[in-house]
Amino acid sequence: LAGASPHGAGSLWEICSASPIAQAFHSSSVLFAAAVWHFQLLSGPEQKVQTSVMLSVSLTSPLSLVLDLLPPGVCNLLNPAAIYANNEISLGDVEIYGFDYDYTLAQYSNLLHSMIFNTARDILIEQFKYPEGLGKYDYIPGFAIRGLHYDVQKSLLMKIDAFHYVQLGTAYRGLKPVPDEEVIELYGGTQHIPLYQMSDFYGKGPSLKQFMDIFSLPEMTLLSSVIDYFITHGIEFDQVHLYKDISDAIRDVHVKGVMYKWIEKDMEQYILHGDEIYAVLNRLVNHKKKLFLITNSPFSFVDKGMKHMVGKNWRDLFDMVIVQADKPNFFTDRRKPFRKLDDKGSLQWDKINQLEKGKIYKEGNLFDFLRLTGWRGSKVLYFGDHLYSDLADLMLRHGWRTGAIVPELETEIRIINTEQYMHSLTWQQALTGLLERMQMYQDAESKQVLLEWMKERQEIRSLTKNLFNPQFGSIFRTFHNPTYFSRRLVRFSDIYMASISCLLNYDVNFTFYPRRTPLQHEAPLWMDQLCTGCMKTPFLEEMVHIR
């Protein structure tokens, strides 16, 4: 600012403290306004009058500055029921709609997580002979989020960004956070996780596991609870065996049908939004769209759930139903042939030469599916909740269009729409921009101001993170970078939404256009740092002259 001033250069501290605004408010929050105001005072009498009037009204506190950065109504810009596009796609070009079942057509209550946790915990105690003291641990709703990585050898559960860096403050061993210094030391003096250790195409690496489906929330919580017990009681354990035992216990809950029995027994309690699913499917059929279902769940379970949500004639809506498909192997392995089931779910032995409407098939593979149906390319749109098992192969290897179901999106958007989030983010971006442009001032007083800004920025970043989840923050973003989960979401899905029912908000011929988000070299001055969805940026015209 001083460099741009006709009055010559001086320390940042001198510039800011020379303003009566800075004398009235000594927090670094107001020094930003003071710096901008002082620059405008030096720019000419016309700007001086305009600025003094504006600041005399608005700058009565740091919060009022942030309020002035946001135009009215900005805090309700995002619709939780909207569909968001990563890639341009016209529904008018889609002739065939495919669906996964669990957490795609069937959305489940969070009560299911407690049941999975408790049952897997009891399996550890009763079958794997783990300490009975583990029985005192209950499921902790909201402890973990989807997309986290677990380092098996280091017993660390953590959030990693799109550039393979651990977000400091989000690494947990057991139920307690690991100090940032220790995390950096564990990875050889860096926050970076080398590529060879990262998850492969399906979320599994040599030493890291990524938890990508919603069913993994109780698994992460159980893993952390068991480690917490062992550490608290000073019990030495083998990290690899512990991870495998817990994975096996969770798998048993699914494979042995325990979870299916809970849901079948009380569908009203566990299955959500059933009436909306019928509306979506019926609407598509009425517009002459073909429907199919590919799920890893067994027929009896799917049949009861669909009858609950859609009605006893639910199969009339589908041209194809494939159960126990063994995804993602279904999409890559050519060896398993299709098997037909009768109306009671009993296995038939006849060779499959065609896939008939209304019939139930088991196993099989995508290559035979494509050969028998001819459903190829962008006329097919498939929805699923698991980015790896449901969507990755279909988009990258087969050219289908894909839609990701991300139930967490609804909650996160509601948080983004709050004034607290908007104010925190706007001020954080303003401080970031100021730090970037003022760092050339290296005298002692200026360094002190910069340190205060950096401290305040870190406090706001932590506050913003905690709005989503106190331990791990948002599933979509670290402090500033997209998460590794977000990176895969963008790579493997054309569109994403909170639930299938979001389709009801759009015409069947609607075209989704992704917003043109600026690359770093395309972003106009300060827009990338100050604009949070606002249509205007305060002082933008005046700031153009700073450079």
Disulfide bonds with the S-S distance in Angstrom:
none
